[in-house]
Amino acid sequence: MMILSGRSGSGKTVALRALEDLGFNCIDNLPVSLLPVLAQKIRSEHGTVVVSIDARAMAEELSRFDDFIDAIEGSGLPCEILYFDAADDTLLKRFSETRRRHPLTQEGVSLLEAIRKERELLEPIAAKADLLIDTSLLGPYKLRDLIRDRIINRPTAHMALAFQSFGYKNGVPGDADFVFDARCLPNPYWDPALRPLTGRDQPIIDFLQGDALVLEFFWQVKVFLHTWIPRFEQDNRAYMTVAIGCTGGQHRSVYLAEQLTAHFAKERDNVQVRHRELS
Protein backbone atom coordinates (compact mmCIF):
# COMPACT_ATOMS: atom_id res chain seq x y z
CA MET A 1 0.00 0.00 0.00
CA MET A 2 1.15 3.51 -0.79
CA ILE A 3 -0.33 6.53 1.00
CA LEU A 4 -0.19 10.00 -0.56
CA SER A 5 -0.87 13.06 1.52
CA GLY A 6 0.04 16.72 1.75
CA ARG A 7 -1.39 20.18 1.97
CA SER A 8 -3.89 21.40 -0.60
CA GLY A 9 -2.14 22.90 -3.60
CA SER A 10 1.08 20.98 -3.01
CA GLY A 11 0.67 18.69 -6.03
CA LYS A 12 -0.64 15.46 -4.55
CA THR A 13 -3.50 15.37 -7.08
CA VAL A 14 -0.97 15.62 -9.92
CA ALA A 15 0.99 12.78 -8.32
CA LEU A 16 -2.12 10.65 -7.86
CA ARG A 17 -3.09 11.07 -11.51
CA ALA A 18 0.45 10.29 -12.63
CA LEU A 19 0.43 7.05 -10.64
CA GLU A 20 -3.02 6.19 -12.00
CA ASP A 21 -1.74 6.71 -15.55
CA LEU A 22 1.11 4.33 -14.74
CA GLY A 23 -1.28 1.54 -13.82
CA PHE A 24 -1.74 1.90 -10.07
CA ASN A 25 -5.16 1.48 -8.49
CA CYS A 26 -5.82 4.87 -6.86
CA ILE A 27 -8.35 5.94 -4.23
CA ASP A 28 -8.86 9.61 -3.43
CA ASN A 29 -9.89 10.91 0.01
CA LEU A 30 -10.35 7.58 1.80
CA PRO A 31 -11.42 7.96 5.47
CA VAL A 32 -8.37 7.24 7.61
CA SER A 33 -10.27 4.74 9.76
CA LEU A 34 -10.83 2.53 6.70
CA LEU A 35 -7.11 2.06 6.02
CA PRO A 36 -6.81 -1.20 8.03
CA VAL A 37 -9.93 -2.58 6.30
CA LEU A 38 -8.49 -1.75 2.89
CA ALA A 39 -5.15 -3.23 3.90
CA GLN A 40 -6.83 -6.53 4.78
CA LYS A 41 -8.54 -6.62 1.38
CA ILE A 42 -5.25 -5.83 -0.38
CA ARG A 43 -3.53 -8.71 1.45
CA SER A 44 -6.24 -11.13 0.39
CA GLU A 45 -6.34 -10.01 -3.24
CA HIS A 46 -2.65 -9.11 -3.74
CA GLY A 47 -3.50 -5.75 -5.27
CA THR A 48 -1.43 -2.59 -5.54
CA VAL A 49 -3.29 0.42 -4.21
CA VAL A 50 -2.43 4.09 -3.80
CA VAL A 51 -4.55 5.98 -1.27
CA SER A 52 -4.79 9.76 -1.03
CA ILE A 53 -5.57 11.29 2.38
CA ASP A 54 -5.93 15.00 3.02
CA ALA A 55 -7.40 17.56 5.40
CA ARG A 56 -10.94 16.69 4.33
CA ALA A 57 -10.64 13.70 6.67
CA MET A 58 -12.00 13.99 10.19
CA ALA A 59 -9.57 15.66 12.59
CA GLU A 60 -10.06 12.92 15.18
CA GLU A 61 -9.12 10.26 12.64
CA LEU A 62 -6.06 12.18 11.53
CA SER A 63 -4.87 12.41 15.13
CA ARG A 64 -4.98 8.58 15.33
CA PHE A 65 -3.03 8.08 12.09
CA ASP A 66 -0.13 6.38 13.92
CA ASP A 67 -2.48 3.76 15.36
CA PHE A 68 -3.94 2.91 11.96
CA ILE A 69 -0.48 2.61 10.37
CA ASP A 70 0.76 0.42 13.22
CA ALA A 71 -2.22 -1.87 12.64
CA ILE A 72 -1.43 -2.12 8.92
CA GLU A 73 2.27 -2.79 9.44
CA GLY A 74 1.47 -5.25 12.21
CA SER A 75 -0.54 -7.28 9.71
CA GLY A 76 2.57 -7.70 7.58
CA LEU A 77 1.57 -5.43 4.69
CA PRO A 78 4.31 -2.96 3.64
CA CYS A 79 3.07 0.63 3.77
CA GLU A 80 4.87 3.53 2.10
CA ILE A 81 3.94 7.14 2.88
CA LEU A 82 4.64 10.05 0.52
CA TYR A 83 4.00 13.59 1.72
CA PHE A 84 3.79 16.61 -0.57
CA ASP A 85 4.24 20.17 0.64
CA ALA A 86 5.28 23.65 -0.44
CA ALA A 87 6.09 26.96 1.20
CA ASP A 88 3.15 28.92 2.63
CA ASP A 89 3.64 31.78 0.18
CA THR A 90 3.75 29.32 -2.74
CA LEU A 91 0.48 27.71 -1.69
CA LEU A 92 -1.07 31.13 -1.17
CA LYS A 93 -0.03 32.18 -4.67
CA ARG A 94 -1.35 28.97 -6.24
CA PHE A 95 -4.76 29.36 -4.65
CA SER A 96 -4.89 33.05 -5.57
CA GLU A 97 -4.05 32.29 -9.20
CA THR A 98 -6.51 29.42 -9.63
CA ARG A 99 -9.19 30.99 -7.38
CA ARG A 100 -9.94 27.58 -5.96
CA ARG A 101 -11.50 27.33 -2.53
CA HIS A 102 -9.30 25.91 0.20
CA PRO A 103 -11.06 23.03 2.01
CA LEU A 104 -10.53 24.67 5.41
CA THR A 105 -11.64 28.19 4.56
CA GLN A 106 -14.84 29.40 6.13
CA GLU A 107 -16.33 32.64 7.39
CA GLY A 108 -13.79 34.45 9.55
CA VAL A 109 -10.85 32.24 8.44
CA SER A 110 -8.43 33.72 5.93
CA LEU A 111 -6.73 31.68 3.23
CA LEU A 112 -3.34 31.96 4.96
CA GLU A 113 -4.84 30.83 8.27
CA ALA A 114 -6.41 27.82 6.53
CA ILE A 115 -3.07 26.90 4.92
CA ARG A 116 -1.32 27.01 8.29
CA LYS A 117 -4.11 25.12 10.04
CA GLU A 118 -3.85 22.38 7.44
CA ARG A 119 -0.20 21.86 8.33
CA GLU A 120 -1.19 21.23 11.95
CA LEU A 121 -3.92 18.76 10.99
CA LEU A 122 -1.63 16.75 8.71
CA GLU A 123 1.40 16.75 11.00
CA PRO A 124 0.80 13.11 12.15
CA ILE A 125 1.09 12.00 8.51
CA ALA A 126 4.07 14.24 7.70
CA ALA A 127 5.92 12.86 10.73
CA LYS A 128 5.55 9.29 9.43
CA ALA A 129 6.42 10.05 5.79
CA ASP A 130 9.02 7.92 4.05
CA LEU A 131 9.51 10.60 1.41
CA LEU A 132 8.81 14.32 1.66
CA ILE A 133 8.55 16.13 -1.67
CA ASP A 134 8.80 19.92 -1.67
CA THR A 135 7.02 21.22 -4.77
CA SER A 136 7.63 24.94 -4.18
CA LEU A 137 9.78 25.16 -7.30
CA LEU A 138 8.22 22.28 -9.27
CA GLY A 139 5.64 22.61 -12.01
CA PRO A 140 3.27 19.75 -12.90
CA TYR A 141 5.53 18.28 -15.60
CA LYS A 142 8.61 18.34 -13.38
CA LEU A 143 6.60 16.72 -10.59
CA ARG A 144 5.44 13.92 -12.90
CA ASP A 145 9.05 13.31 -13.92
CA LEU A 146 10.12 13.18 -10.29
CA ILE A 147 7.35 10.69 -9.45
CA ARG A 148 8.45 8.47 -12.29
CA ASP A 149 12.16 8.65 -11.45
CA ARG A 150 11.99 8.31 -7.67
CA ILE A 151 9.03 5.98 -7.23
CA ILE A 152 8.27 4.04 -10.38
CA ASN A 153 11.73 3.30 -11.78
CA ARG A 154 13.47 2.48 -8.53
CA PRO A 155 14.77 -1.02 -7.82
CA THR A 156 13.80 -2.51 -4.47
CA ALA A 157 17.18 -3.82 -3.31
CA HIS A 158 18.55 -0.54 -1.95
CA MET A 159 17.29 2.64 -0.44
CA ALA A 160 16.73 5.26 -3.15
CA LEU A 161 19.53 7.83 -2.87
CA ALA A 162 19.16 11.21 -4.57
CA PHE A 163 21.72 14.02 -4.73
CA GLN A 164 20.33 17.49 -5.39
CA SER A 165 22.22 20.68 -6.10
CA PHE A 166 20.62 24.01 -5.22
CA GLY A 167 21.30 27.71 -4.81
CA TYR A 168 20.89 29.31 -1.40
CA LYS A 169 19.56 32.44 -3.07
CA ASN A 170 16.39 30.44 -3.84
CA GLY A 171 16.15 28.77 -0.45
CA VAL A 172 17.06 25.40 1.02
CA PRO A 173 15.06 22.41 -0.35
CA GLY A 174 12.42 21.42 2.16
CA ASP A 175 12.65 17.72 1.31
CA ALA A 176 16.37 17.24 2.01
CA ASP A 177 17.47 14.75 4.65
CA PHE A 178 21.03 16.12 4.73
CA VAL A 179 22.18 19.56 3.58
CA PHE A 180 25.84 20.41 2.91
CA ASP A 181 26.91 24.02 2.37
CA ALA A 182 29.62 24.45 -0.29
CA ARG A 183 29.68 28.25 -0.24
CA CYS A 184 33.03 28.18 1.56
CA LEU A 185 34.73 26.69 -1.51
CA PRO A 186 36.43 28.67 -4.32
CA ASN A 187 33.79 30.08 -6.66
CA PRO A 188 34.27 29.82 -10.45
CA TYR A 189 31.65 32.56 -10.84
CA TRP A 190 34.31 35.22 -10.30
CA ASP A 191 36.19 34.12 -13.42
CA PRO A 192 34.34 35.78 -16.36
CA ALA A 193 35.37 32.94 -18.68
CA LEU A 194 33.84 30.31 -16.36
CA ARG A 195 30.74 32.20 -15.25
CA PRO A 196 28.40 31.04 -18.08
CA LEU A 197 29.30 27.37 -17.53
CA THR A 198 27.96 24.86 -15.00
CA GLY A 199 29.49 22.22 -12.74
CA ARG A 200 28.96 19.63 -15.48
CA ASP A 201 31.32 21.40 -17.90
CA GLN A 202 34.95 20.28 -18.04
CA PRO A 203 36.53 23.71 -17.39
CA ILE A 204 34.57 23.98 -14.13
CA ILE A 205 35.47 20.40 -13.21
CA ASP A 206 39.15 21.13 -13.82
CA PHE A 207 38.95 24.35 -11.79
CA LEU A 208 37.38 22.64 -8.75
CA GLN A 209 39.32 19.40 -8.88
CA GLY A 210 42.55 21.40 -8.78
CA ASP A 211 41.72 22.87 -5.37
CA ALA A 212 42.66 21.01 -2.17
CA LEU A 213 39.73 22.44 -0.20
CA VAL A 214 37.23 21.09 -2.73
CA LEU A 215 38.81 17.64 -2.62
CA GLU A 216 38.74 17.63 1.18
CA PHE A 217 35.09 18.73 1.24
CA PHE A 218 34.15 15.95 -1.19
CA TRP A 219 36.12 13.36 0.80
CA GLN A 220 34.53 14.30 4.12
CA VAL A 221 30.97 14.28 2.74
CA LYS A 222 31.66 10.92 1.10
CA VAL A 223 32.96 9.41 4.34
CA PHE A 224 30.01 10.80 6.31
CA LEU A 225 27.50 9.24 3.91
CA HIS A 226 29.33 5.91 3.77
CA THR A 227 29.13 5.84 7.57
CA TRP A 228 25.46 6.72 7.98
CA ILE A 229 23.61 5.47 4.89
CA PRO A 230 23.81 1.82 6.07
CA ARG A 231 22.36 2.84 9.46
CA PHE A 232 19.35 4.40 7.75
CA GLU A 233 18.89 1.33 5.56
CA GLN A 234 18.93 -0.88 8.64
CA ASP A 235 16.02 1.23 9.89
CA ASN A 236 14.07 0.30 6.72
CA ARG A 237 14.42 3.75 5.20
CA ALA A 238 13.19 3.76 1.58
CA TYR A 239 14.47 7.17 0.43
CA MET A 240 17.23 9.63 1.19
CA THR A 241 17.83 13.04 -0.36
CA VAL A 242 21.22 14.72 0.04
CA ALA A 243 21.28 18.40 -0.93
CA ILE A 244 24.47 20.31 -1.81
CA GLY A 245 24.14 24.07 -1.90
CA CYS A 246 26.20 26.98 -3.15
CA THR A 247 25.25 30.58 -3.79
CA GLY A 248 23.60 30.28 -7.20
CA GLY A 249 23.36 26.52 -7.67
CA GLN A 250 25.31 26.58 -10.93
CA HIS A 251 28.91 25.59 -10.27
CA ARG A 252 30.16 24.17 -6.96
CA SER A 253 26.96 22.40 -5.87
CA VAL A 254 26.40 20.94 -9.33
CA TYR A 255 29.96 19.64 -9.51
CA LEU A 256 29.76 18.03 -6.06
CA ALA A 257 26.35 16.47 -6.69
CA GLU A 258 27.63 14.95 -9.93
CA GLN A 259 30.79 13.63 -8.29
CA LEU A 260 28.93 12.09 -5.36
CA THR A 261 26.40 10.51 -7.70
CA ALA A 262 29.16 8.97 -9.81
CA HIS A 263 30.93 7.66 -6.72
CA PHE A 264 27.91 6.03 -5.06
CA ALA A 265 26.51 4.69 -8.35
CA LYS A 266 29.53 2.38 -8.54
CA GLU A 267 28.22 0.38 -5.59
CA ARG A 268 24.48 1.08 -5.49
CA ASP A 269 21.73 0.44 -8.04
CA ASN A 270 19.43 3.37 -7.26
CA VAL A 271 21.34 6.64 -7.25
CA GLN A 272 19.92 9.75 -8.94
CA VAL A 273 20.96 13.37 -9.38
CA ARG A 274 18.85 16.50 -9.77
CA HIS A 275 19.95 20.09 -10.30
CA ARG A 276 17.24 22.40 -9.07
CA GLU A 277 18.58 25.58 -10.60
CA LEU A 278 19.54 24.16 -14.01
CA SER A 279 16.02 23.56 -15.27
N, C-alpha and C positions, 0 to 999 in steps of 0.2 A: 504494500500500500504506500502511496505517496500522497502527502498532504501539502497543499499549497495555501498560503495565507499571506496577509500583508495589508497595509493600509489602503484605503480607497484611492485610486489614481496612481498607484505604484507600479502597475503593469501586470498584476496577477491574472487579469482576464486575458491579456495578450498571451501570457504563458500557458494558460489553460487551453486556449484555442490552438496554440502551436502544438501542444502535446496531443490534443484530440486529432489534429491533422496528421500526426505521426503514428496514429493507430491506438492510442491509449483510450481506455474507457474512462470518461470524465464525468464527475458529478459536481454541480455548482451549488454552494450554500447548503450543505448537509448539516442538520442539527448535530452539535458536538456529541450529544448523548447517544446518537445512533452509530458512532464510530465503532464501538465494540461489536455491535450487531452486524454491521457491514463486514468487519474483519472476519467474523465467523463464517459468513457466506463466501467471502473470498477464499478462505482456507479450504472450504468444501468443494468449491468449483474451480480453484486454481486460476482465478482471473487476475488481471492487472488493472488496478483502478487508481485514478487520481481524483482526490477529493479537495474541493476548494471550500475554505472556511473563512468567514470574515466577520466584521463587527455587526452584521445583521443577526448573528446568533445571540441567544440569550446571555446576558452578562453572568448569570449564575453558572451556566454551563461552561462558559469560557474560563471562569475562575477554577473549575475542576478539570481543566484540560490535562494536567499531569496525571490525574487518576485514570482518565480514559486511555491515555497513551500507555501507562503502566499495564493496564488490563490487556491491551492489544499485544504489547511486547511479551507479556507473561504467557500469552497463548502460543507464542512461537512464531508469529507472523512478523517479518521485518517491516519496519515503518520508517519512512524517510520524510523529513519535514523541510520544506523550502519556504523561506520567508522573504517577501518583497517589500522594499521600503524606499523612500526618497526623502530629501530634506523638506522641512515644513514649507519653505518658500516655494519650492518646486511644485509641491502638491497644491499649494494655494494658486499658483499660476496656472496649473493644468485645469483646475476646476473653474477658474475665472475665464479661461479661453474657451472651454467647451460648454460652459454654463450648465453643467450637470448639477444635480442636487446631491449634496453629501448625505449619506444615510443617517448621520447623527445630527444634522441640522434641524432645528425646530425654532419656534418663536422664542426670542431672547437669547439664542445661542448663535454666535457668529461662526463663519466658516472656519476661521483659524482655531477657535475654541473646539469645534467639532473634530478638526484634524488632530489636535493635541489629545483630546479625550479618547480618540480611537487608538492612539499609541498605548494609553494606559489599559484599555480593554484587551488589547491583543498581546500585551507583555507576556502572559503565560506561554503563548505559542512562540513568540520571538525568542524567549529564553531557552526553548527546547530545539530550536532550528538547527538542522545539520548544515544548511547552507543559507547564508544571508546574501541577498542580491540587492545592491544599491542601484536604482535606476535613475538617479538624479540627472545623469548625463547620457542616458541611453534612450534612443528613439525606439519605436516598435520593431523596426527591421533589425537593429543591433541586438535588441532583447531576444528576438527569435533565434538569431545566430548563436547567442550565448547559451540559450536553452539547448540548442542542438549540440553544441560543442561540449558543454559541461555535464549534461545529463544524459543525452541520448547516445552519444558516441563513446562514452567512457567504458573501458573494460572494468570488470568487477574485482580483479585480483588485488589492486592497490588503491589506496586513497587517491582521489583526484587532486593533483597539485597544480595550482595556477600561479604564475608570476605575472604581476601587473605593474607597468611603469605608469607614473603620473606626475603632474606638475603641482607643486604646493600652491601656486597662484590660483588654481581652480579647486583647491580643497583636497583633504585626505579622503580616499575612498572609504565609504562607510561599511563595506563588506570585507575589509581586510582582516585577516587573523593576526598577521605580523606586519609591521610597517618599519622600513629602514630608510633613514634620511641620508641621502648622498650629497646634500648641498655643501658639505665640507670639502668635497673633492674638487680638483682643478676643473674649471668650466671652459669647454671649447667655444662657448658662445662669444667669448671676448676676442676670439680670432676671427676677423671678418671673412676669411676664406672658408672657415669651418661652420660659421653660423647658419647657413641655409641647409646644412646636412643634418642627419639624424644619427643616433647611436647604432644604426644598422649599416651605416656607410663605412667603408674601409678607412678613410682618413681619420674619422672619429675613433674607430677601433684602435688604430695605430697610436693616436694621441693619448688615449686613456691607458692602453696596455703598457705604454712606456713610462708610466708614473708609478712609483713605489707605493704611494698612499692608496691608489686605486686597487692595486694588486692585494694589498693588505686588507682593505675593506672587503673585497670579494672573498678572500680566503676566510675571514672571520665570519661572514654571513654564511658561507658554505659549511663551515664547521658547526656553527650553531644549528643549522637546519638538519644536518646529518645526525646531530645529537638528539634533537627533539621530535623530528618527524616520526621515528619509530614509536615513541611514547604515545603520540596522538593516535597512531594506527592501532596500538594495543588497546586503546580506549574506544575502538570501533568508530573512529572518526571517518566520515565518507569524503569530506572535502577540506581543502586548505587553500587559502589565498594569501600569497606573500606579495606585499606591495613595496616597490622601490620608488622613492620620490626624489626629484630634484626641483629646481626652481620652475622651469617651464615644461618639463616632461618630454624633452626632445633629444637630449644627448646622453648625460650620465645615467639617468634611470633606465633609458632604453637599452643602452649598452649592457648594464648590469643584469637587467631582466633577461636579455638574450643569452648572456653568458651563463647565468644560473640555469636557465631552461636547457641549454645544450649540455651542461654538466649532469644534471639530474636525469635527463632523458636517456643517458647511457645505461642507467641501472633501473629505471622505472618505466612502466608502459602507459602511464597516463599523466603526462606533463604538458602543460599548455602555456602559452604566453599571450598577453594582451597589452596593447599600448594605448592607454586612454586618450592621450592627447594627439595621436597620429591619425585619427580617423579622417 
